[in-house]
Amino acid sequence: MKVDYIALSIPIFFLLIGVELLYSVIKKVRLYRLNDSITNISLGIGQQITGIFMKTALFFGYLYLYDTFRFFTIENTFLTWVALF
């Protein structure tokens, strides 16, 4: 099983943004820019959506190739599984 580390790290990104915002408020230093954070979050969401569309297109492309150009079909029986194993 492949783990999507980017999707799992999104809550950590939000936590670190909050820590950075809290630090900048306490120290009265302007480190946090809202427009930069919105841009970064938007790009991350766009990357995830693009990945979903690309995986869907790849799946249906392979499905089309399988349905159109396969040479033979192996029957799905217990003996077939034993023989192929």
PDB file with one MODEL, atoms N, CA, C and O in Angstrom:
MODEL        1
ATOM      1  N   MET A   1       0.838  -1.168   0.000  1.00  0.00           N
ATOM      2  CA  MET A   1       0.000   0.000   0.000  1.00  0.00           C
ATOM      3  C   MET A   1       0.889   1.239   0.000  1.00  0.00           C
ATOM      4  O   MET A   1       1.801   1.363   0.817  1.00  0.00           O
ATOM      5  N   LYS A   2       0.613   2.142  -0.916  1.00  0.00           N
ATOM      6  CA  LYS A   2       1.401   3.355  -1.026  1.00  0.00           C
ATOM      7  C   LYS A   2       0.784   4.439  -0.143  1.00  0.00           C
ATOM      8  O   LYS A   2      -0.422   4.680  -0.203  1.00  0.00           O
ATOM      9  N   VAL A   3       1.594   5.076   0.657  1.00  0.00           N
ATOM     10  CA  VAL A   3       1.130   6.106   1.578  1.00  0.00           C
ATOM     11  C   VAL A   3       1.326   7.473   0.919  1.00  0.00           C
ATOM     12  O   VAL A   3       2.408   7.774   0.416  1.00  0.00           O
ATOM     13  N   ASP A   4       0.278   8.296   0.924  1.00  0.00           N
ATOM     14  CA  ASP A   4       0.359   9.639   0.366  1.00  0.00           C
ATOM     15  C   ASP A   4       0.771  10.598   1.486  1.00  0.00           C
ATOM     16  O   ASP A   4      -0.066  11.083   2.247  1.00  0.00           O
ATOM     17  N   TYR A   5       2.076  10.860   1.569  1.00  0.00           N
ATOM     18  CA  TYR A   5       2.603  11.672   2.654  1.00  0.00           C
ATOM     19  C   TYR A   5       2.154  13.124   2.559  1.00  0.00           C
ATOM     20  O   TYR A   5       2.024  13.800   3.580  1.00  0.00           O
ATOM     21  N   ILE A   6       1.916  13.608   1.351  1.00  0.00           N
ATOM     22  CA  ILE A   6       1.471  14.992   1.191  1.00  0.00           C
ATOM     23  C   ILE A   6       0.095  15.175   1.811  1.00  0.00           C
ATOM     24  O   ILE A   6      -0.137  16.149   2.528  1.00  0.00           O
ATOM     25  N   ALA A   7      -0.816  14.254   1.545  1.00  0.00           N
ATOM     26  CA  ALA A   7      -2.160  14.363   2.111  1.00  0.00           C
ATOM     27  C   ALA A   7      -2.133  14.215   3.631  1.00  0.00           C
ATOM     28  O   ALA A   7      -2.913  14.863   4.330  1.00  0.00           O
ATOM     29  N   LEU A   8      -1.248  13.373   4.142  1.00  0.00           N
ATOM     30  CA  LEU A   8      -1.157  13.192   5.584  1.00  0.00           C
ATOM     31  C   LEU A   8      -0.515  14.386   6.291  1.00  0.00           C
ATOM     32  O   LEU A   8      -0.741  14.592   7.483  1.00  0.00           O
ATOM     33  N   SER A   9       0.277  15.168   5.572  1.00  0.00           N
ATOM     34  CA  SER A   9       0.974  16.284   6.199  1.00  0.00           C
ATOM     35  C   SER A   9       0.172  17.579   6.200  1.00  0.00           C
ATOM     36  O   SER A   9       0.618  18.565   6.787  1.00  0.00           O
ATOM     37  N   ILE A  10      -0.992  17.609   5.563  1.00  0.00           N
ATOM     38  CA  ILE A  10      -1.792  18.834   5.506  1.00  0.00           C
ATOM     39  C   ILE A  10      -2.150  19.356   6.898  1.00  0.00           C
ATOM     40  O   ILE A  10      -2.007  20.557   7.127  1.00  0.00           O
ATOM     41  N   PRO A  11      -2.609  18.523   7.847  1.00  0.00           N
ATOM     42  CA  PRO A  11      -2.877  19.081   9.188  1.00  0.00           C
ATOM     43  C   PRO A  11      -1.634  19.670   9.851  1.00  0.00           C
ATOM     44  O   PRO A  11      -1.735  20.644  10.596  1.00  0.00           O
ATOM     45  N   ILE A  12      -0.477  19.095   9.591  1.00  0.00           N
ATOM     46  CA  ILE A  12       0.767  19.635  10.160  1.00  0.00           C
ATOM     47  C   ILE A  12       1.068  21.003   9.560  1.00  0.00           C
ATOM     48  O   ILE A  12       1.537  21.901  10.259  1.00  0.00           O
ATOM     49  N   PHE A  13       0.796  21.166   8.252  1.00  0.00           N
ATOM     50  CA  PHE A  13       0.984  22.469   7.622  1.00  0.00           C
ATOM     51  C   PHE A  13       0.113  23.527   8.289  1.00  0.00           C
ATOM     52  O   PHE A  13       0.583  24.625   8.587  1.00  0.00           O
ATOM     53  N   PHE A  14      -1.157  23.197   8.524  1.00  0.00           N
ATOM     54  CA  PHE A  14      -2.055  24.154   9.171  1.00  0.00           C
ATOM     55  C   PHE A  14      -1.584  24.463  10.595  1.00  0.00           C
ATOM     56  O   PHE A  14      -1.661  25.612  11.031  1.00  0.00           O
ATOM     57  N   LEU A  15      -1.109  23.480  11.305  1.00  0.00           N
ATOM     58  CA  LEU A  15      -0.606  23.700  12.655  1.00  0.00           C
ATOM     59  C   LEU A  15       0.602  24.634  12.636  1.00  0.00           C
ATOM     60  O   LEU A  15       0.694  25.548  13.456  1.00  0.00           O
ATOM     61  N   LEU A  16       1.522  24.409  11.709  1.00  0.00           N
ATOM     62  CA  LEU A  16       2.704  25.264  11.628  1.00  0.00           C
ATOM     63  C   LEU A  16       2.348  26.682  11.190  1.00  0.00           C
ATOM     64  O   LEU A  16       2.989  27.635  11.634  1.00  0.00           O
ATOM     65  N   ILE A  17       1.354  26.844  10.340  1.00  0.00           N
ATOM     66  CA  ILE A  17       0.891  28.180   9.973  1.00  0.00           C
ATOM     67  C   ILE A  17       0.352  28.896  11.209  1.00  0.00           C
ATOM     68  O   ILE A  17       0.618  30.079  11.420  1.00  0.00           O
ATOM     69  N   GLY A  18      -0.415  28.160  12.025  1.00  0.00           N
ATOM     70  CA  GLY A  18      -0.936  28.750  13.259  1.00  0.00           C
ATOM     71  C   GLY A  18       0.168  29.131  14.222  1.00  0.00           C
ATOM     72  O   GLY A  18       0.100  30.191  14.845  1.00  0.00           O
ATOM     73  N   VAL A  19       1.190  28.288  14.359  1.00  0.00           N
ATOM     74  CA  VAL A  19       2.325  28.597  15.241  1.00  0.00           C
ATOM     75  C   VAL A  19       3.057  29.838  14.737  1.00  0.00           C
ATOM     76  O   VAL A  19       3.438  30.702  15.527  1.00  0.00           O
ATOM     77  N   GLU A  20       3.250  29.925  13.429  1.00  0.00           N
ATOM     78  CA  GLU A  20       3.919  31.086  12.859  1.00  0.00           C
ATOM     79  C   GLU A  20       3.091  32.351  13.088  1.00  0.00           C
ATOM     80  O   GLU A  20       3.648  33.402  13.404  1.00  0.00           O
ATOM     81  N   LEU A  21       1.788  32.262  12.933  1.00  0.00           N
ATOM     82  CA  LEU A  21       0.916  33.406  13.169  1.00  0.00           C
ATOM     83  C   LEU A  21       0.967  33.838  14.633  1.00  0.00           C
ATOM     84  O   LEU A  21       1.063  35.030  14.926  1.00  0.00           O
ATOM     85  N   LEU A  22       0.905  32.878  15.548  1.00  0.00           N
ATOM     86  CA  LEU A  22       0.969  33.173  16.977  1.00  0.00           C
ATOM     87  C   LEU A  22       2.304  33.831  17.338  1.00  0.00           C
ATOM     88  O   LEU A  22       2.329  34.804  18.092  1.00  0.00           O
ATOM     89  N   TYR A  23       3.386  33.318  16.816  1.00  0.00           N
ATOM     90  CA  TYR A  23       4.710  33.892  17.071  1.00  0.00           C
ATOM     91  C   TYR A  23       4.791  35.328  16.562  1.00  0.00           C
ATOM     92  O   TYR A  23       5.319  36.203  17.249  1.00  0.00           O
ATOM     93  N   SER A  24       4.269  35.572  15.360  1.00  0.00           N
ATOM     94  CA  SER A  24       4.346  36.926  14.804  1.00  0.00           C
ATOM     95  C   SER A  24       3.476  37.906  15.578  1.00  0.00           C
ATOM     96  O   SER A  24       3.815  39.086  15.663  1.00  0.00           O
ATOM     97  N   VAL A  25       2.354  37.444  16.149  1.00  0.00           N
ATOM     98  CA  VAL A  25       1.511  38.320  16.963  1.00  0.00           C
ATOM     99  C   VAL A  25       2.188  38.615  18.296  1.00  0.00           C
ATOM    100  O   VAL A  25       2.175  39.758  18.753  1.00  0.00           O
ATOM    101  N   ILE A  26       2.778  37.608  18.923  1.00  0.00           N
ATOM    102  CA  ILE A  26       3.433  37.801  20.222  1.00  0.00           C
ATOM    103  C   ILE A  26       4.650  38.718  20.096  1.00  0.00           C
ATOM    104  O   ILE A  26       4.829  39.621  20.913  1.00  0.00           O
ATOM    105  N   LYS A  27       5.473  38.498  19.096  1.00  0.00           N
ATOM    106  CA  LYS A  27       6.693  39.296  18.918  1.00  0.00           C
ATOM    107  C   LYS A  27       6.439  40.614  18.186  1.00  0.00           C
ATOM    108  O   LYS A  27       7.337  41.449  18.075  1.00  0.00           O
ATOM    109  N   LYS A  28       5.214  40.800  17.685  1.00  0.00           N
ATOM    110  CA  LYS A  28       4.840  41.998  16.917  1.00  0.00           C
ATOM    111  C   LYS A  28       5.771  42.196  15.713  1.00  0.00           C
ATOM    112  O   LYS A  28       6.209  43.306  15.411  1.00  0.00           O
ATOM    113  N   VAL A  29       6.046  41.094  15.052  1.00  0.00           N
ATOM    114  CA  VAL A  29       6.864  41.094  13.848  1.00  0.00           C
ATOM    115  C   VAL A  29       5.973  40.617  12.704  1.00  0.00           C
ATOM    116  O   VAL A  29       5.192  39.678  12.863  1.00  0.00           O
ATOM    117  N   ARG A  30       6.094  41.258  11.575  1.00  0.00           N
ATOM    118  CA  ARG A  30       5.249  40.881  10.449  1.00  0.00           C
ATOM    119  C   ARG A  30       5.936  39.775   9.632  1.00  0.00           C
ATOM    120  O   ARG A  30       6.602  40.050   8.634  1.00  0.00           O
ATOM    121  N   LEU A  31       5.764  38.535  10.070  1.00  0.00           N
ATOM    122  CA  LEU A  31       6.314  37.377   9.359  1.00  0.00           C
ATOM    123  C   LEU A  31       5.250  36.687   8.530  1.00  0.00           C
ATOM    124  O   LEU A  31       5.557  36.060   7.516  1.00  0.00           O
ATOM    125  N   TYR A  32       4.022  36.794   8.947  1.00  0.00           N
ATOM    126  CA  TYR A  32       2.932  36.029   8.344  1.00  0.00           C
ATOM    127  C   TYR A  32       2.208  36.888   7.328  1.00  0.00           C
ATOM    128  O   TYR A  32       1.734  37.979   7.642  1.00  0.00           O
ATOM    129  N   ARG A  33       2.127  36.378   6.091  1.00  0.00           N
ATOM    130  CA  ARG A  33       1.381  37.076   5.046  1.00  0.00           C
ATOM    131  C   ARG A  33       0.261  36.169   4.588  1.00  0.00           C
ATOM    132  O   ARG A  33       0.504  35.059   4.114  1.00  0.00           O
ATOM    133  N   LEU A  34      -0.954  36.636   4.728  1.00  0.00           N
ATOM    134  CA  LEU A  34      -2.127  35.836   4.423  1.00  0.00           C
ATOM    135  C   LEU A  34      -2.182  35.446   2.949  1.00  0.00           C
ATOM    136  O   LEU A  34      -2.537  34.314   2.623  1.00  0.00           O
ATOM    137  N   ASN A  35      -1.836  36.371   2.058  1.00  0.00           N
ATOM    138  CA  ASN A  35      -1.927  36.053   0.628  1.00  0.00           C
ATOM    139  C   ASN A  35      -0.959  34.936   0.229  1.00  0.00           C
ATOM    140  O   ASN A  35      -1.288  34.127  -0.639  1.00  0.00           O
ATOM    141  N   ASP A  36       0.212  34.875   0.836  1.00  0.00           N
ATOM    142  CA  ASP A  36       1.149  33.786   0.541  1.00  0.00           C
ATOM    143  C   ASP A  36       0.603  32.444   1.018  1.00  0.00           C
ATOM    144  O   ASP A  36       0.721  31.438   0.318  1.00  0.00           O
ATOM    145  N   SER A  37       0.010  32.429   2.200  1.00  0.00           N
ATOM    146  CA  SER A  37      -0.542  31.173   2.720  1.00  0.00           C
ATOM    147  C   SER A  37      -1.721  30.692   1.882  1.00  0.00           C
ATOM    148  O   SER A  37      -1.841  29.499   1.604  1.00  0.00           O
ATOM    149  N   ILE A  38      -2.583  31.607   1.481  1.00  0.00           N
ATOM    150  CA  ILE A  38      -3.720  31.225   0.640  1.00  0.00           C
ATOM    151  C   ILE A  38      -3.230  30.677  -0.696  1.00  0.00           C
ATOM    152  O   ILE A  38      -3.778  29.702  -1.209  1.00  0.00           O
ATOM    153  N   THR A  39      -2.200  31.301  -1.256  1.00  0.00           N
ATOM    154  CA  THR A  39      -1.634  30.818  -2.513  1.00  0.00           C
ATOM    155  C   THR A  39      -1.053  29.420  -2.349  1.00  0.00           C
ATOM    156  O   THR A  39      -1.291  28.557  -3.194  1.00  0.00           O
ATOM    157  N   ASN A  40      -0.303  29.180  -1.291  1.00  0.00           N
ATOM    158  CA  ASN A  40       0.303  27.864  -1.063  1.00  0.00           C
ATOM    159  C   ASN A  40      -0.762  26.787  -0.855  1.00  0.00           C
ATOM    160  O   ASN A  40      -0.653  25.689  -1.400  1.00  0.00           O
ATOM    161  N   ILE A  41      -1.786  27.103  -0.069  1.00  0.00           N
ATOM    162  CA  ILE A  41      -2.856  26.132   0.166  1.00  0.00           C
ATOM    163  C   ILE A  41      -3.603  25.844  -1.131  1.00  0.00           C
ATOM    164  O   ILE A  41      -3.943  24.695  -1.414  1.00  0.00           O
ATOM    165  N   SER A  42      -3.858  26.886  -1.919  1.00  0.00           N
ATOM    166  CA  SER A  42      -4.555  26.704  -3.202  1.00  0.00           C
ATOM    167  C   SER A  42      -3.748  25.831  -4.158  1.00  0.00           C
ATOM    168  O   SER A  42      -4.307  24.986  -4.857  1.00  0.00           O
ATOM    169  N   LEU A  43      -2.446  26.036  -4.185  1.00  0.00           N
ATOM    170  CA  LEU A  43      -1.600  25.214  -5.045  1.00  0.00           C
ATOM    171  C   LEU A  43      -1.579  23.762  -4.593  1.00  0.00           C
ATOM    172  O   LEU A  43      -1.569  22.852  -5.423  1.00  0.00           O
ATOM    173  N   GLY A  44      -1.573  23.540  -3.282  1.00  0.00           N
ATOM    174  CA  GLY A  44      -1.616  22.167  -2.772  1.00  0.00           C
ATOM    175  C   GLY A  44      -2.925  21.478  -3.128  1.00  0.00           C
ATOM    176  O   GLY A  44      -2.927  20.311  -3.520  1.00  0.00           O
ATOM    177  N   ILE A  45      -4.029  22.189  -2.994  1.00  0.00           N
ATOM    178  CA  ILE A  45      -5.336  21.624  -3.364  1.00  0.00           C
ATOM    179  C   ILE A  45      -5.381  21.339  -4.857  1.00  0.00           C
ATOM    180  O   ILE A  45      -5.877  20.296  -5.283  1.00  0.00           O
ATOM    181  N   GLY A  46      -4.859  22.276  -5.653  1.00  0.00           N
ATOM    182  CA  GLY A  46      -4.823  22.069  -7.109  1.00  0.00           C
ATOM    183  C   GLY A  46      -3.979  20.872  -7.506  1.00  0.00           C
ATOM    184  O   GLY A  46      -4.330  20.145  -8.435  1.00  0.00           O
ATOM    185  N   GLN A  47      -2.871  20.661  -6.811  1.00  0.00           N
ATOM    186  CA  GLN A  47      -2.024  19.509  -7.099  1.00  0.00           C
ATOM    187  C   GLN A  47      -2.757  18.206  -6.792  1.00  0.00           C
ATOM    188  O   GLN A  47      -2.664  17.249  -7.561  1.00  0.00           O
ATOM    189  N   GLN A  48      -3.478  18.161  -5.686  1.00  0.00           N
ATOM    190  CA  GLN A  48      -4.218  16.951  -5.328  1.00  0.00           C
ATOM    191  C   GLN A  48      -5.337  16.678  -6.330  1.00  0.00           C
ATOM    192  O   GLN A  48      -5.548  15.528  -6.715  1.00  0.00           O
ATOM    193  N   ILE A  49      -6.052  17.711  -6.756  1.00  0.00           N
ATOM    194  CA  ILE A  49      -7.142  17.535  -7.733  1.00  0.00           C
ATOM    195  C   ILE A  49      -6.587  17.087  -9.073  1.00  0.00           C
ATOM    196  O   ILE A  49      -7.154  16.206  -9.719  1.00  0.00           O
ATOM    197  N   THR A  50      -5.478  17.687  -9.496  1.00  0.00           N
ATOM    198  CA  THR A  50      -4.849  17.274 -10.755  1.00  0.00           C
ATOM    199  C   THR A  50      -4.405  15.813 -10.685  1.00  0.00           C
ATOM    200  O   THR A  50      -4.548  15.075 -11.659  1.00  0.00           O
ATOM    201  N   GLY A  51      -3.869  15.395  -9.541  1.00  0.00           N
ATOM    202  CA  GLY A  51      -3.458  14.001  -9.369  1.00  0.00           C
ATOM    203  C   GLY A  51      -4.634  13.044  -9.495  1.00  0.00           C
ATOM    204  O   GLY A  51      -4.501  11.970 -10.080  1.00  0.00           O
ATOM    205  N   ILE A  52      -5.790  13.429  -8.946  1.00  0.00           N
ATOM    206  CA  ILE A  52      -6.979  12.578  -9.057  1.00  0.00           C
ATOM    207  C   ILE A  52      -7.385  12.422 -10.513  1.00  0.00           C
ATOM    208  O   ILE A  52      -7.677  11.312 -10.957  1.00  0.00           O
ATOM    209  N   PHE A  53      -7.407  13.524 -11.267  1.00  0.00           N
ATOM    210  CA  PHE A  53      -7.789  13.451 -12.678  1.00  0.00           C
ATOM    211  C   PHE A  53      -6.785  12.644 -13.496  1.00  0.00           C
ATOM    212  O   PHE A  53      -7.174  11.885 -14.383  1.00  0.00           O
ATOM    213  N   MET A  54      -5.503  12.804 -13.201  1.00  0.00           N
ATOM    214  CA  MET A  54      -4.494  12.054 -13.950  1.00  0.00           C
ATOM    215  C   MET A  54      -4.585  10.556 -13.661  1.00  0.00           C
ATOM    216  O   MET A  54      -4.456   9.743 -14.577  1.00  0.00           O
ATOM    217  N   LYS A  55      -4.806  10.183 -12.399  1.00  0.00           N
ATOM    218  CA  LYS A  55      -4.939   8.764 -12.068  1.00  0.00           C
ATOM    219  C   LYS A  55      -6.188   8.170 -12.702  1.00  0.00           C
ATOM    220  O   LYS A  55      -6.169   7.021 -13.143  1.00  0.00           O
ATOM    221  N   THR A  56      -7.268   8.935 -12.753  1.00  0.00           N
ATOM    222  CA  THR A  56      -8.502   8.461 -13.393  1.00  0.00           C
ATOM    223  C   THR A  56      -8.284   8.257 -14.885  1.00  0.00           C
ATOM    224  O   THR A  56      -8.693   7.236 -15.438  1.00  0.00           O
ATOM    225  N   ALA A  57      -7.645   9.215 -15.540  1.00  0.00           N
ATOM    226  CA  ALA A  57      -7.378   9.090 -16.975  1.00  0.00           C
ATOM    227  C   ALA A  57      -6.463   7.904 -17.255  1.00  0.00           C
ATOM    228  O   ALA A  57      -6.680   7.177 -18.225  1.00  0.00           O
ATOM    229  N   LEU A  58      -5.458   7.700 -16.437  1.00  0.00           N
ATOM    230  CA  LEU A  58      -4.548   6.574 -16.621  1.00  0.00           C
ATOM    231  C   LEU A  58      -5.280   5.244 -16.440  1.00  0.00           C
ATOM    232  O   LEU A  58      -5.057   4.303 -17.202  1.00  0.00           O
ATOM    233  N   PHE A  59      -6.152   5.164 -15.433  1.00  0.00           N
ATOM    234  CA  PHE A  59      -6.915   3.941 -15.193  1.00  0.00           C
ATOM    235  C   PHE A  59      -7.791   3.600 -16.392  1.00  0.00           C
ATOM    236  O   PHE A  59      -7.790   2.460 -16.856  1.00  0.00           O
ATOM    237  N   PHE A  60      -8.545   4.587 -16.901  1.00  0.00           N
ATOM    238  CA  PHE A  60      -9.424   4.306 -18.034  1.00  0.00           C
ATOM    239  C   PHE A  60      -8.638   4.052 -19.315  1.00  0.00           C
ATOM    240  O   PHE A  60      -9.105   3.327 -20.193  1.00  0.00           O
ATOM    241  N   GLY A  61      -7.440   4.647 -19.430  1.00  0.00           N
ATOM    242  CA  GLY A  61      -6.576   4.341 -20.580  1.00  0.00           C
ATOM    243  C   GLY A  61      -6.112   2.893 -20.555  1.00  0.00           C
ATOM    244  O   GLY A  61      -6.141   2.214 -21.582  1.00  0.00           O
ATOM    245  N   TYR A  62      -5.687   2.419 -19.399  1.00  0.00           N
ATOM    246  CA  TYR A  62      -5.290   1.013 -19.272  1.00  0.00           C
ATOM    247  C   TYR A  62      -6.490   0.086 -19.472  1.00  0.00           C
ATOM    248  O   TYR A  62      -6.357  -0.977 -20.078  1.00  0.00           O
ATOM    249  N   LEU A  63      -7.633   0.473 -18.977  1.00  0.00           N
ATOM    250  CA  LEU A  63      -8.835  -0.341 -19.161  1.00  0.00           C
ATOM    251  C   LEU A  63      -9.186  -0.456 -20.641  1.00  0.00           C
ATOM    252  O   LEU A  63      -9.562  -1.533 -21.103  1.00  0.00           O
ATOM    253  N   TYR A  64      -9.068   0.637 -21.384  1.00  0.00           N
ATOM    254  CA  TYR A  64      -9.331   0.602 -22.822  1.00  0.00           C
ATOM    255  C   TYR A  64      -8.333  -0.309 -23.529  1.00  0.00           C
ATOM    256  O   TYR A  64      -8.720  -1.118 -24.372  1.00  0.00           O
ATOM    257  N   LEU A  65      -7.053  -0.180 -23.190  1.00  0.00           N
ATOM    258  CA  LEU A  65      -6.047  -1.044 -23.816  1.00  0.00           C
ATOM    259  C   LEU A  65      -6.285  -2.504 -23.489  1.00  0.00           C
ATOM    260  O   LEU A  65      -6.117  -3.367 -24.351  1.00  0.00           O
ATOM    261  N   TYR A  66      -6.675  -2.794 -22.255  1.00  0.00           N
ATOM    262  CA  TYR A  66      -6.958  -4.163 -21.855  1.00  0.00           C
ATOM    263  C   TYR A  66      -8.148  -4.719 -22.629  1.00  0.00           C
ATOM    264  O   TYR A  66      -8.088  -5.840 -23.134  1.00  0.00           O
ATOM    265  N   ASP A  67      -9.220  -3.952 -22.727  1.00  0.00           N
ATOM    266  CA  ASP A  67     -10.418  -4.427 -23.422  1.00  0.00           C
ATOM    267  C   ASP A  67     -10.211  -4.560 -24.923  1.00  0.00           C
ATOM    268  O   ASP A  67     -10.818  -5.427 -25.552  1.00  0.00           O
ATOM    269  N   THR A  68      -9.374  -3.726 -25.501  1.00  0.00           N
ATOM    270  CA  THR A  68      -9.224  -3.692 -26.957  1.00  0.00           C
ATOM    271  C   THR A  68      -8.120  -4.617 -27.465  1.00  0.00           C
ATOM    272  O   THR A  68      -8.302  -5.266 -28.495  1.00  0.00           O
ATOM    273  N   PHE A  69      -6.993  -4.695 -26.782  1.00  0.00           N
ATOM    274  CA  PHE A  69      -5.806  -5.335 -27.352  1.00  0.00           C
ATOM    275  C   PHE A  69      -5.309  -6.562 -26.595  1.00  0.00           C
ATOM    276  O   PHE A  69      -4.191  -7.002 -26.862  1.00  0.00           O
ATOM    277  N   ARG A  70      -6.062  -7.134 -25.678  1.00  0.00           N
ATOM    278  CA  ARG A  70      -5.564  -8.317 -24.965  1.00  0.00           C
ATOM    279  C   ARG A  70      -5.589  -9.523 -25.896  1.00  0.00           C
ATOM    280  O   ARG A  70      -6.474  -9.644 -26.743  1.00  0.00           O
ATOM    281  N   PHE A  71      -4.620 -10.408 -25.736  1.00  0.00           N
ATOM    282  CA  PHE A  71      -4.483 -11.571 -26.597  1.00  0.00           C
ATOM    283  C   PHE A  71      -5.380 -12.716 -26.155  1.00  0.00           C
ATOM    284  O   PHE A  71      -5.947 -13.423 -26.988  1.00  0.00           O
ATOM    285  N   PHE A  72      -5.507 -12.898 -24.854  1.00  0.00           N
ATOM    286  CA  PHE A  72      -6.335 -13.995 -24.342  1.00  0.00           C
ATOM    287  C   PHE A  72      -6.810 -13.636 -22.944  1.00  0.00           C
ATOM    288  O   PHE A  72      -6.310 -12.702 -22.318  1.00  0.00           O
ATOM    289  N   THR A  73      -7.802 -14.413 -22.463  1.00  0.00           N
ATOM    290  CA  THR A  73      -8.340 -14.213 -21.134  1.00  0.00           C
ATOM    291  C   THR A  73      -8.145 -15.489 -20.333  1.00  0.00           C
ATOM    292  O   THR A  73      -8.447 -16.585 -20.804  1.00  0.00           O
ATOM    293  N   ILE A  74      -7.640 -15.336 -19.123  1.00  0.00           N
ATOM    294  CA  ILE A  74      -7.437 -16.486 -18.244  1.00  0.00           C
ATOM    295  C   ILE A  74      -8.687 -16.643 -17.394  1.00  0.00           C
ATOM    296  O   ILE A  74      -9.156 -15.680 -16.787  1.00  0.00           O
ATOM    297  N   GLU A  75      -9.224 -17.851 -17.350  1.00  0.00           N
ATOM    298  CA  GLU A  75     -10.445 -18.098 -16.584  1.00  0.00           C
ATOM    299  C   GLU A  75     -10.179 -17.964 -15.087  1.00  0.00           C
ATOM    300  O   GLU A  75      -9.088 -18.278 -14.612  1.00  0.00           O
ATOM    301  N   ASN A  76     -11.172 -17.502 -14.359  1.00  0.00           N
ATOM    302  CA  ASN A  76     -11.035 -17.262 -12.929  1.00  0.00           C
ATOM    303  C   ASN A  76     -11.580 -18.459 -12.158  1.00  0.00           C
ATOM    304  O   ASN A  76     -12.724 -18.454 -11.704  1.00  0.00           O
ATOM    305  N   THR A  77     -10.738 -19.488 -12.018  1.00  0.00           N
ATOM    306  CA  THR A  77     -11.109 -20.675 -11.252  1.00  0.00           C
ATOM    307  C   THR A  77     -10.012 -20.960 -10.228  1.00  0.00           C
ATOM    308  O   THR A  77      -8.923 -20.388 -10.284  1.00  0.00           O
ATOM    309  N   PHE A  78     -10.322 -21.852  -9.301  1.00  0.00           N
ATOM    310  CA  PHE A  78      -9.352 -22.197  -8.265  1.00  0.00           C
ATOM    311  C   PHE A  78      -8.117 -22.858  -8.867  1.00  0.00           C
ATOM    312  O   PHE A  78      -6.997 -22.543  -8.465  1.00  0.00           O
ATOM    313  N   LEU A  79      -8.295 -23.761  -9.815  1.00  0.00           N
ATOM    314  CA  LEU A  79      -7.152 -24.431 -10.442  1.00  0.00           C
ATOM    315  C   LEU A  79      -6.263 -23.462 -11.222  1.00  0.00           C
ATOM    316  O   LEU A  79      -5.046 -23.630 -11.286  1.00  0.00           O
ATOM    317  N   THR A  80      -6.881 -22.467 -11.799  1.00  0.00           N
ATOM    318  CA  THR A  80      -6.086 -21.448 -12.511  1.00  0.00           C
ATOM    319  C   THR A  80      -5.199 -20.685 -11.528  1.00  0.00           C
ATOM    320  O   THR A  80      -4.027 -20.435 -11.808  1.00  0.00           O
ATOM    321  N   TRP A  81      -5.763 -20.318 -10.374  1.00  0.00           N
ATOM    322  CA  TRP A  81      -4.997 -19.607  -9.368  1.00  0.00           C
ATOM    323  C   TRP A  81      -3.844 -20.469  -8.857  1.00  0.00           C
ATOM    324  O   TRP A  81      -2.737 -19.969  -8.654  1.00  0.00           O
ATOM    325  N   VAL A  82      -4.096 -21.752  -8.651  1.00  0.00           N
ATOM    326  CA  VAL A  82      -3.039 -22.646  -8.187  1.00  0.00           C
ATOM    327  C   VAL A  82      -1.958 -22.780  -9.248  1.00  0.00           C
ATOM    328  O   VAL A  82      -0.768 -22.728  -8.938  1.00  0.00           O
ATOM    329  N   ALA A  83      -2.370 -22.952 -10.502  1.00  0.00           N
ATOM    330  CA  ALA A  83      -1.393 -23.106 -11.568  1.00  0.00           C
ATOM    331  C   ALA A  83      -0.567 -21.829 -11.772  1.00  0.00           C
ATOM    332  O   ALA A  83       0.644 -21.902 -11.985  1.00  0.00           O
ATOM    333  N   LEU A  84      -1.206 -20.686 -11.708  1.00  0.00           N
ATOM    334  CA  LEU A  84      -0.479 -19.429 -11.901  1.00  0.00           C
ATOM    335  C   LEU A  84       0.421 -19.107 -10.712  1.00  0.00           C
ATOM    336  O   LEU A  84       1.451 -18.451 -10.864  1.00  0.00           O
ATOM    337  N   PHE A  85       0.024 -19.575  -9.525  1.00  0.00           N
ATOM    338  CA  PHE A  85       0.859 -19.336  -8.362  1.00  0.00           C
ATOM    339  C   PHE A  85       2.137 -20.150  -8.465  1.00  0.00           C
ATOM    340  O   PHE A  85       2.983 -20.086  -7.573  1.00  0.00           O
TER     341      PHE A  85
ENDMDL
END
